[in-house]
Amino acid sequence: MALLQRFSLLALPLALIAPLMGQQGDRRGHNMTSFVPEDVIPPAPFLKVEDALKSFQLAPGFVIEEVASEPLVDMPCTLKFDGDGQMWICELVGYMPDVDGKGEDIPQGRIVILADSDNDGKVDKRTIFLEKLLLPRSLYLLDDGILWANQESLFFQGRDGNKPVGKRLVIDKDYARGGNVEHKANSLVLGLDNWIYNAKSDRRYKKIQDKWIMEKTHFRGQWGIDRDDYGRLFHNSNSTLLVGDYTFPNIAYGNTNSKMKAGISARISSNRVWPIRVTPGVNRGYQRNTVSPENFKLINATGASGLTVFRSHGLGKELYGTAFVTEATGHLVKAINYKDGDGKLIGEHTFGEKEFLASTDERFRPVNVYTAPDNSLYILDMYHGIIQHRTYVTSYLRKQILSRGLDKPGKGHGRIYRVRHKTQDRGPTPRLKKLSPDELIPYLAHPNGWWRDTAQRLIVERGSETSKTPLETILQGDKPLARLHALWCLEGLGLLNAEHVAKSLKSGDEKLASSALMAGLSLSQRDKNSLLPALAAFKAGRESSIYKARLLAQTGTPQSLDALVAELKLNGKNTLVREAAFTGLKDREAVFLGVNNGRYNDGGLDKWLQEALHKNARKITPPTIKGEHLASFQRGEKLYMGRAACIGCHGADGTGLPNLGPPLDESDWVNGDTKRLAKVLLHGLQGPITVSGKRYTLPAAMPGLSMNPTISDKDIADILTFVRHAWSNRSGPVKESFIQESRENTKKQGGVPYTEATLN
């Protein structure tokens, strides 16, 4: 279990039900005896911050500095910088105040604002924004307020500068529903795509025209979440240091017509850690596969917590884009570098078998880490002896906590540190809060990702039509990251159009093309249609082919689906391409089958399509036929739904699909002259035609089956038997001999489609 189960930290107590009856975290049959000799375990005194600084061991070339400590900060767990560089902090006061977690249900937490008024690099001003909160651990800043969460719900609190105004509004009452504190939703991180994401959650949020909306997304992580320059999300769990999404969120998520589960995430690197202190104070430290019997140190992560993808050059150019992960049980911060692999992200520990930062102080509990506007790495240290929620505390850990006095003090402590390269001074304090959208636009090209992200957020919140032209200038410029942000600013403001996407596809930049295709999903249907020629002509790379498939599928016209077939034939071996395509085909699955007409075949995609079709089929009383009639009907149903692909134009329920095929249910063509119907199946039909008194003009001819070597006369007979007795139809069976006779009588037709006139 992690130390605070990996902090999930935000995990928080629950009170043991009678310690005398045993710890809740104990497992039957486990020997809780420590194998670590007492004489090798160092003491764990409460250190003043100046002494705690001496306990750190950093990678060569780096320095660590105090930014804030008690009494200016108390059990910090989450941080957001506002446009002027002030730090907004969730203080987790009330988390495990003692080894039994007594008082956990007392609202003691706060959201505070910390400032450095004299610009010396240290906090000297503290303002309480909200107090008497129950374990707050999620925070997001807006111009006019904040989002924050407690043990149950997500709220919006209006603000005027640093003062709360108005009533607290509930945005999602079930935000942190269920589970104990180590398993509650947390974080609130803005994605490149203008959605707000969470850890330990399958929900995302966005404010559109003063209204908050919520959508489902992939479930991610346990405690802490961040993104890279290209909008890909990174998360983890207590025992998994780093997991990375290869794609934008929701590119392959949302088609509920099938049980398809896209594999967009993968673990990056191993979970090995190298503490510099003996670490018996781990919940399962009595196990030799948890703590090494050779050096008595933690072997693999068990308390992985908040993380960041460091997007600044303040640690040196070579560490730009490195993921930094806090591990609270091992008293360390891990560095992991990664790169694009074969449809996933792959990486390794940046410093091999040494950590970027580690401490000999057992009370050092790093729980979150951030790219700061001053170009350095900020670390939140709860400096709390107990880091495991009582729900999981074992008898073994209880003894460890009490033996070194880690249960005291229970609150009133915490630190924030800055790590920078010794050759890099702190960068300037931002002053963005009062800038207009036009004044913010140049910051989209800033070398520090925090500045770019904050500029994008403020432009989207404050911008208008007047922002369009300067954003277009950036989009057409030569700075790759600025172009990405300009693109998503246009999307967030509702100003994106087909021309923006088309020009991005011609940029030669695979990342920009991928982003443009993803952003293109928000276009109007008219814009999607006008984009189609450029989209169909675009030669996608391995990554952008995923987004091209999704956009073609979601455009949904016969022309776009025809282009999708071509894309699948070219790049469909990539599982993510197929998954993205199916996602975009939601409620268009039958149309795609009709357009595809067997040209692209994949077992997985076919399975998803069939599941969708059956799910959406009308529930009609099944036929009461028996014997060979029933057997032929059942064979014909399989052919209709699958190999013959009739469903693609006429639908699973036989009602027909717009611009593709007329209805078969209650059709005079189906229930009328059987000879005419056999001719149509054998050689095809070209519209327009009149069905049950209604005129249908079809975009293309229905192909006949007589020229298909995989479809036999028996198959055609079975198909006709099925459609003549399916849905509301109740006509008789068709025999194989009848189709054989019809084939012989019409062989001069040679597979050329009939017209209505030539059949009558």
N, C-alpha and C positions, 0 to 999 in steps of 0.2 A: 504494500500500500504506500503511498508516498508520504512523504512527510507532509502532512497536511495534504497529503496525497498530492503531492506535487503542487502543492499550494492550491492548486485549484484553489489554492490558498484561500482563496476566498472561501474556503471551506469553513465552517465554523461549528462550534460545539453543539452539543446536545446533552449533556449530562448523563453521566453514568448512572445506571440504575443500581444502586447498591454496590459499591466497590467491594464489599465483603463477599459478594457472590461471584466475584471474578470480573475481569475486564471484558468489555464487549468485543474487543479485537482478537481475543484468544481463539485459537483453533484447536479442536479436539485432537489429542494425540501428539501435539507439538511440545517439545521439551523447551521450556522458557529459560533454561540455564545459559548464561553467557560463557563463551569460550575465550573471550578476550581477557587477558590477565589485568587485574586491577592496577598493577604498577606501571602499565604502559599507557593508561588513560590519563591525559592531562586534565587539570582542573578547568573549569569554565566560568571564571569570574565575570561579572558585569564590567566591561571596559568603557572608560570614557572615550569619546570619539578620537582624541589625539593618540590614545594607546591602540585603539582598534585599527587605525591607519597603519600602525607598525606591524600588524598581523598579516598584511596582504603580501602576496607574492604575485607579481605581474610578469607577463611576457616582456622580453627585453625591449627597451625603448619607450615604455609607457609609464605614466604617472597617474596616481589616484588622489583626488582632492575632496574635501568636505564641501558640500553645497548647503546642507541643512542637517541639523540634529535636534534632539530634544532640548528645550521644550517647544521649539518652533514646529516640530513635526512629530506625530504620534502614530505608530504602526501604519505607515503608508503602504498601500497595495496597488493603486492605480494612479496614473498621471496623465494629464493633458496640458500642453502649452497653449495659451491663447495667443492672439495676434500680436500682442506686445511682450510676449515671452514670460508672462506670469505662469506659475505652475498651479494647476487645479488638481487637488489631491483627494482621493478617497482614503479616509483613515479608518482602518478596520478595528477600531476599539471595541472590545467585547469578545474578540476571538480568543478562545481558550485562556480565560483569565487565571485558571488554575488547572491542575491535572485532571479534574473531574468536569471541567467546563461549566462550572456553576455561574449563573448570571448571564448565560448566552442570550437569553430572550429579552434582556434589558436593552432598549435602544440607547446606545452610547456613541455610535459612529458619527463621523462628520465628513462634510466636504469643505475643505479649506482652500484658501488662495495664498500662495507664498510668493513673495517678491523680493528682488534685490534692488533696493532703492538707490544705493550708492555705486552700483555697478562694479563691486569688488569681487564678484564671483560667489558670494555667500548670501544666503537668505537673511534678511533683517526685518522682514515685515510679514505678519500672519493675520489673515482675515478669515473669520468663520462665515461661510456662506450658508450652510445648512448644518444643523446639529440634531442630536437625539434621533439618529437614524439607526435602523437595525442592519448592521453589517453591510454597509454600502460597498460595492466593488465593481460597478460599471459606470462609466462617465463618458459623455460626449458633449462637446461645446458647439453652440450656435451663436449667431449674432445677438439673438434676442432671448436666449435661455440655455438650458442644459437638459440633456437626458441623463437620468441616473436610475439605478436599480437597487432594491433591497433584497430581502430573502424571498420575495414573492413576485413583485411587479416592476414594470418599467414605467417611469414617470417623466413628464416634461415640467420643468419649473422655469417660468419666465424670469428675466433679469433685466435690470438697468445697470449696466456696468458690473460692479462687484456686489450689487444688492439684489436679492430676490424680490420679484414683484408678482402680484396676482396669485391665483389659486393653483395648487398642484394638480396637474391633469394626468390621468391614467392613460398611457399609450398602449400597454399590453399587460393586462392583469395577470396573465399566466406566463410572463417572461421567464421566471425562475421557478416554475411549477415543479413540485415533487422533489424527492431525494433529500439528502443531507447537505450540509454546507460545502462539502468537498465536491459536490456534483450539482452545482447550480450555474446557470448561464452567467456570463460575465464579459467584460471588456468594452464593446462598442468601438469598432475601428472602421474608419471611412475607406471604402474601396476606390480604386481608380474609376470604377463604373458609377460612382455617386450613390451606391448603396452602403448601408452601415451593417457590418457583420459582427458576429459574436463567437466566443468559444463556448463549448458545452451547449450547443444550440443548433437548431435547424431552421432558424428564422433570420430574416434580414429586414431592414426598415429604410424608408425614404420619405422625406417630406415633399409633397407636391401640392402647390397652391394652398398652403396653410393647412393641409390635411396629411396626417401620418398614415402611411400604408405599410402593411406587413405582407411578406411573401415567404414561402417555404424555400429552403435551400438545402444543400448537403449538410449533414451533421458534421461538425468539426470540433476536435480538440477537447481540452478539459480546463485549462487555465491560461489565458493569454492568446493573442492572435495578432498577426501583422501581415503586411504585403510587401511585394517588391516593386520595382519601377514599372513592371508590366502588368500589374493588377492581380498577380497570382498570390493566393493566400497561404500563409504558413502557420502551423499550429502544432500541438503535441498532446501528450498525456503524461501522467506522473512517471511512467517507466519508459516512455519513448521521447527522446530528446527533440526530434524535429521531423515533421511531416510536411511535405510541400505539394500544393496543387499544381499540376502541369498546365491547366487551362484557367481561363476566366471562370468565376463562379457561374453556375447555372447554364453553361453552354450545353451540357448533356444532362440536364435535370428538368423535370416538369411534365413529361408525358406520362400521366397516370393511367393510361390505357393498357399498360403492360408493367410487368415487374422488373423491367430492365434496371440494373444498378451499374451506373458508369464508374469505371475505375480511374478517376482523375487524380488521385492522391497516392503518394508513396513515401515510405520512410526514407529519410536522407541520412546516410552514414550509420555507424553503430551507436549503441547506447552506453559505451564504456566511459567511465569517468576516472580521474586521477586526483583525488583529494590530497592535501598535504598535511592533514591531521588524522589521527586515529579516530574512526567514526563508529563506535559501538551504539551511539544513540539513534539508531534507525529502527523502525518498528519491527522488522523481521531480522534484526541484527544477530539473533541467535542461530540463524541459518548460514551455513558455510558457503552457500551460493549467493548470499547477499553481501556479507562482509568477508573479506579474504582472510583465511586462517593463517596466511603467511605474514601479511603486514597490517592486518586488522583495519583495513580501509574499505570503504564502499566500492563495489566492483562495477555495477551498472546503475544507471539513473533510477531513482525511486521517488524523487521529489522534484522532477522537472517542472518548472513554473513558467512565468512570463518570458517572452522572447521578442526580439526585434530583428528585422533585416536592416543592417546599418547602412544608410544611404547618404553618407557624407565622406569627405576626404580627411576628416579631422583625425583619423587614426592612421593616415597614410593611404595613398591611392590603392595599394594592394589589398586593403581590407574593405574597400567600398563594396557593398552588396553581401558582405559576410553576415551570416546569421549568428546572433549571440543569444544563448539560452541560459537562464538562471537555473541552478540546481540547489534548492534550499537545504536538503539533507546532507549534501556533500560540501556545503559552504564554498561554492565556486560558480564561476560564469564560464560556460563553454563557448568556443568559437568553432563554427562549421562553415566551410565554404562549399558552394554548390555550382552546378552548371546544368545546361540542358542535356538530357540523355536521349535514349531511344523511347520517346513517348512518355518520359518521366524526368524528374530532377534527380540528379545523383551528386554525392558530395563526400567529403572526408573531414576529419578533425584538422583544423587549420594548424594547430601546434603539436600534432602527433600525440605522444603520451604525456603531454603537459597541458595544463589549462591556461587559458588567457588570463584568468584571475582566480586565485584561491586564497583561503584564509585559514589560519590556525585557530581562529576564534570560533568556538562552537555556537555562539549566539548570532553569528553573522548569517542572516537568513535572506539572501537575495530572492525577491519574488517577482520582480519585473525590471525591464530594461528598455531604454528608448534612444532613438536618434534625437539629439537635442538641437535647437536652433543655433546654438553657439558652436556647432560642429563636433561636439564631444559625445561620449556615451554616458548616459545617466543611468544609475542603478538605484532601485528602491530596496532598502534593507529594513525589514520589519524589526530586526534586532530583538526577536522574541524567542525565548528558550524553547517553548513548545511549538511545534509546527505540524503536529498530527492531531486531527480532530478526535474527540473522545469516542466517537462511534467505532474507530479502528484501533485505538490505543491498546496494545497488548500488556500483559502483566510484566513482560520483559522491559518494554519501553517505559512503563511507569516507574520501575526501579531505577532505570537510567536517568530519568528526569529528576527524580527526588534525590538521587545520590549526589548530583552535582548542582542542586539548587536551581535547575533550569525553569522551575515554575514561578520564580520571583525575579524581578517585579512582573506583575501581570499586565501592566499598561504604563503609559507615560514615556515610551521610548521609541526610537526609530531614526533612521539616517537616510540621507540621499547623497550619493557620491557621483563625482564626475571623473571619467577616465579619458585622457587625451594622450596623443603622442607628445613626447617631451620637446619636440621641435615645433609643435603647433600651438600657438596662442589661442585663447578663446575668441570665437567670432563675435561680431556685433550683436547687440540686443535688437530684436525685430521691433518695428513700429508699423504694423500693418492694419491695426484696428480702425483707423480713421481714413484709410485710403479708399478712393473711388475704384470701381471696377477697372477703368482704363489705367489707373495708376498701379493696380495690382498685376496687370497682364505681363509686364516684363519679368516678374518674379517666377513666371512659369518656366523660365530658363535658368533658374538659380541652381548652382551645383549641389545644394543640400536638398534632399528629398522632403524634409519637413517644410521648408519654405515653398516648394512647388505645390505640395499637397494643401497647405493652408491657403495659398493664393487661389487654387482651384476651388476650394470650399467656399471662400468668401466671394469669389466671382459668381459662382452659381447661386449663392444666397442673395447677392446684391445686384446682379447684372440684369441687362435688358437688351432690347434690339440693338442699342448703340454699341454693344460689345461685339457684335458680329464681325464687322470689318477688321478691327485690330486682331481678333482671334484668327480670322482667315489668313491674315498676314503671317502670323506665327506658324499656322498649319502648313503654309507653303514655303516656310523657311528651311534652314539647314541644320537645326538643332533637334536631334531625334527625340529627346525626352520632353522638350518644350512642345513639340508637335503633338505628342500623345496627350499632354494635359490640355492643349488648346482644343483638340478633337473632343475630349470628354467634357470640357466646358461648354462647347456648342451643344453637345448632347444634353447636358444637365439643364441648359437654358431653353431647350426645345427649339434650337435654331439649326440643328443638324439637317442637312439635305443630301440628296443623292449625289450631287456634284462633289461635295466634300469627301464622300466615301470613294467615289470613282477616282478622284485625283490621288487619294491616299493609296489606292491599289496600284497606281503607276509609279509610286515613289521608289520602288526597289528595296524597301525596308520591310522585312518580314514581320517584325513586331508591330510596326505602324499599320500594315495591311491587316493583321490579325485583329488589332484594336478597332480598326475602321469597320471591319465586317461584324464584329461584336456590337459595336455602337449602331450599326445599320439595322439591327433588330428592332430598334425603337422608331424607325421611320414609318411614315404613313404607308398604306398599301399603294397609293399612287406613286410615291417616291420609290418604293421597292420595285414596282413595275418598270419605272423609268431607268432604274439602275441595272436591270437585268442584262442588257447587252454587254455592259462593261464587266459585270460579275461573271457572266458565262465565259467571256473571253479571258478572264484573269487566270494566269497559270500559277496556281497555288503551290506553296512549298509544304513541307511536312506539317508545320504548325498551322499555317493559314488555311490549309485544306479542311481542317476541323471546322473553322468558322464559316468558310465558304459553303460547306455542306449544310450547316445549320440555317444560314440565311436563305439559300435556295429552297430548302424544305419549307421554311416558314413563309416565304413569299407565296408558295402554294398554287401558282397558276400552272396549267399544263406545260407551258413553255419553260418555267423555272424547274418543274419536276423532270422534264426531259433533260435539262442541263444537269440536274442532280444525278440522274442515271449515268450520264457521262462522267461526272466527278467520282461517283462510286466505282465505276469500272476502272478509273485511273488510280484512285487513292483509297479504295474501300478496304484494302488489306489492313489499314490502320483502324484498330478497334474504335478509337475515339471519333474517327470520321463517321463510322456507322452509328455510333451512339448519339452523336450530335445531330445527324440526319434524322434519326427516329424521333428525337426530342422535338425537332421542328415540324415533324409530320403529324403532330397531335390533331386528331379528328380529321386528318387528310389521308390516313393510311390507305383507305380503299381507292382514293383518287390516284395515289402513287402506284398502286398495283396495276391499275389500268394503264397508266402512262408507261410504266416499266415493261409490262407485257412479257415478262420472263427474260429481259435482256441482261439484268444483273441479278445474280443469285448468291445468297449467303444464308447459311442455316440459321445463324443467330438473328439476323435482321428479319428473316422470314418468320421465325418464331414470335418475335415481338409484334410483328404486323398482324399475325393471325390472332394472337391474344387480344390485340386492340379491336380487331374486327368482331370477334365473338363477344367482347364486352359491350360493344355498341349495338349489337344486333337487337332487333325488336323481339320481345318475348311473345311468341305466337303459339297457340295450341299445336302440339306436335301431331303429325299425321297418324291415323289409326290403321294404316296399311300393314300387310303382313307378307311373309314368304319372300319370293323373288322380287316382288314389287318393292318391298322395304329394303332388301339388300341392294337393289339397283339405286334406289333413292339415296342410301347412305354412301354408296360409292360416288354417286354424282355430286353429293354435297362436298365431299373431300376435294373432288376435281374443281368444282366451282370456287371453293375457297382457296385453293392452292395452285396446282400445276396449270390449270387452264386459265386462271387469273380473271375469270368472269366478274368476280367481286370488285375488281378495280374500276369498272365502269358502271356496274349496276348496283353495287352496294351489298353489304351483308344482309340487309333486310329487303332487298329486291325493289327498293323504291327509286333506284336510279341516282346518278350523281350529276350535279349541274355541269353542263358543257362537256359531258363525257358519254353518258349512256341514258336511255329512257328507262322507265320502270318496267320490271318484269312481273311484279305482283299485280294481279287483276288486269293483266294486259291481254288485249284481244289477239295479239300476235302469238303469245304463249299458249293461250287456252283455245285458240282457233285452229286453223288449217295446219295439221301436223306436217304435211308435205312442204309447205312454205317455210315452216320453222326449221325443218331439216336442211333445206337449201341454205338458209341463213347461217346455220352452224357450220356447214361444210365449206361455203365459199365466201361468207361475209356479206356486209350490207353497207351501202353508202347512203347517207341521208341527203336531204331531209325526209322524214317519215312521219306519218300520223299514227299515234298510239292511243287507242281508246278515246278518239275524238280530239286529241291534243297534238299540235304540230311541234316536232322537235327537229332543230337544225344542229347537226353534230359537227365538231371541228375536224374529224377525221373518220375514215371508214373503219368499221368493225372488221378485223381480220378473220378469215375463215380458218377452220381447223383441218381441212382436208389435206393441206400441204405440210402439216406438222407431223413429222414421223414419230413423235413421242405420244401422239394422241390417236388411239385406235377407234374403229367404228363402235366397239363396245363402250368405250369411254364417252363418245358423243351421245350414244343412246342413254347412258346413265345420267349425263348432264341434263338431257331433255326430260328424263323421268323426274329428276330432282326439281327443276324449275317449274314443271307442270303440276307438282303437288306440294311445293314449298309455300310458306307464308300463308296467304289466303287462297291460293290456287288449289283446286281439287280435281285436276284432270288426270287421265289415265296414263299408264306407263308407255314407254317407247322401247321396242325391241331392237337388238343388234341387227337382225335380218332386214328390218325396215331401213336402217341407215345404209346397209350394204347395197340395197336396191336403189336408194336415192343417190348414192355415190355413182353407181353405174349409169343411172339415167341422166346425171348432170355432169358427167366427166368432161364434156366439151367446155364447160364454164372455166375449168382450169384454175380455180382459186381466185378468179377475178370477182370482186364484190358485186352483188346485185344492187340495183336501185329499186325503189318502191314500184316504179313503173314496170320494170322487167320481171318482177315477181308476180304481178297481178294480171 
